[in-house]
Amino acid sequence: MPPTVAIVEDDSHLTERLAQAVRAAADLALAGVAGDLPDGLRLLRSVRPDVLLVALDLPSGSGIELIRTAAGQLRGCGADQLDAA
């Protein structure tokens, strides 16, 4: 089974582009998407992804909280930020 990817991003256009890229990759599977921190936390707990792509500046809180939750609950889950420098 390919690694699963969850995307937590409030920009719907960026979310769709990332989701399309994951779907197009034969060696990845899209686990789900969320647009804010509460939905991201629910997604994280329900699908337990292998990779988590997270916006740091979410409208309902910091993506860092989501990354910390993933680090504490999902052994081996990789996380990366999506915000532009």
Contacts in CASP RR format, 6 or more apart in sequence:
PFRMAT RR
TARGET T0000
AUTHOR 0000-0000-0000
METHOD contacts of the structure
MODEL  1
MPPTVAIVEDDSHLTERLAQAVRAAADLALAGVAGDLPDGLRLLRSVRPD
VLLVALDLPSGSGIELIRTAAGQLRGCGADQLDAA
1 29 0 8 1.000
2 26 0 8 1.000
2 27 0 8 1.000
2 28 0 8 1.000
2 29 0 8 1.000
3 27 0 8 1.000
3 28 0 8 1.000
3 29 0 8 1.000
3 50 0 8 1.000
3 51 0 8 1.000
4 28 0 8 1.000
4 29 0 8 1.000
4 30 0 8 1.000
4 31 0 8 1.000
4 47 0 8 1.000
4 49 0 8 1.000
4 50 0 8 1.000
4 51 0 8 1.000
5 22 0 8 1.000
5 28 0 8 1.000
5 29 0 8 1.000
5 30 0 8 1.000
5 31 0 8 1.000
5 32 0 8 1.000
5 49 0 8 1.000
5 50 0 8 1.000
5 51 0 8 1.000
5 52 0 8 1.000
5 53 0 8 1.000
6 31 0 8 1.000
6 32 0 8 1.000
6 33 0 8 1.000
6 34 0 8 1.000
6 40 0 8 1.000
6 43 0 8 1.000
6 44 0 8 1.000
6 47 0 8 1.000
6 49 0 8 1.000
6 51 0 8 1.000
6 52 0 8 1.000
6 53 0 8 1.000
7 15 0 8 1.000
7 18 0 8 1.000
7 19 0 8 1.000
7 22 0 8 1.000
7 30 0 8 1.000
7 32 0 8 1.000
7 33 0 8 1.000
7 34 0 8 1.000
7 53 0 8 1.000
8 33 0 8 1.000
8 34 0 8 1.000
8 35 0 8 1.000
8 36 0 8 1.000
8 37 0 8 1.000
8 39 0 8 1.000
8 40 0 8 1.000
8 43 0 8 1.000
8 44 0 8 1.000
8 52 0 8 1.000
8 53 0 8 1.000
8 54 0 8 1.000
8 55 0 8 1.000
8 58 0 8 1.000
8 63 0 8 1.000
8 66 0 8 1.000
9 15 0 8 1.000
9 18 0 8 1.000
9 33 0 8 1.000
9 35 0 8 1.000
9 53 0 8 1.000
9 54 0 8 1.000
9 55 0 8 1.000
9 82 0 8 1.000
10 35 0 8 1.000
10 36 0 8 1.000
10 55 0 8 1.000
10 58 0 8 1.000
10 59 0 8 1.000
11 55 0 8 1.000
14 82 0 8 1.000
15 33 0 8 1.000
15 35 0 8 1.000
18 53 0 8 1.000
18 82 0 8 1.000
19 30 0 8 1.000
19 32 0 8 1.000
19 33 0 8 1.000
22 28 0 8 1.000
22 29 0 8 1.000
22 30 0 8 1.000
23 30 0 8 1.000
28 51 0 8 1.000
31 43 0 8 1.000
31 47 0 8 1.000
31 49 0 8 1.000
32 43 0 8 1.000
32 47 0 8 1.000
32 49 0 8 1.000
33 43 0 8 1.000
34 40 0 8 1.000
34 42 0 8 1.000
34 43 0 8 1.000
35 58 0 8 1.000
36 58 0 8 1.000
36 59 0 8 1.000
36 60 0 8 1.000
36 61 0 8 1.000
37 58 0 8 1.000
37 60 0 8 1.000
37 61 0 8 1.000
37 62 0 8 1.000
37 63 0 8 1.000
37 65 0 8 1.000
37 66 0 8 1.000
38 60 0 8 1.000
40 66 0 8 1.000
41 65 0 8 1.000
41 66 0 8 1.000
41 69 0 8 1.000
44 52 0 8 1.000
44 66 0 8 1.000
44 69 0 8 1.000
44 70 0 8 1.000
44 73 0 8 1.000
44 74 0 8 1.000
45 73 0 8 1.000
48 74 0 8 1.000
48 77 0 8 1.000
49 74 0 8 1.000
49 77 0 8 1.000
50 76 0 8 1.000
50 77 0 8 1.000
50 78 0 8 1.000
51 77 0 8 1.000
51 78 0 8 1.000
51 79 0 8 1.000
51 80 0 8 1.000
52 66 0 8 1.000
52 67 0 8 1.000
52 70 0 8 1.000
52 77 0 8 1.000
52 78 0 8 1.000
52 79 0 8 1.000
52 80 0 8 1.000
53 79 0 8 1.000
53 80 0 8 1.000
53 82 0 8 1.000
54 63 0 8 1.000
54 66 0 8 1.000
54 67 0 8 1.000
54 79 0 8 1.000
54 80 0 8 1.000
54 81 0 8 1.000
54 82 0 8 1.000
55 63 0 8 1.000
55 81 0 8 1.000
55 82 0 8 1.000
55 83 0 8 1.000
56 62 0 8 1.000
56 63 0 8 1.000
56 64 0 8 1.000
56 81 0 8 1.000
56 82 0 8 1.000
56 83 0 8 1.000
57 63 0 8 1.000
57 83 0 8 1.000
58 66 0 8 1.000
63 81 0 8 1.000
66 79 0 8 1.000
67 79 0 8 1.000
70 77 0 8 1.000
70 78 0 8 1.000
70 79 0 8 1.000
71 77 0 8 1.000
71 79 0 8 1.000
END
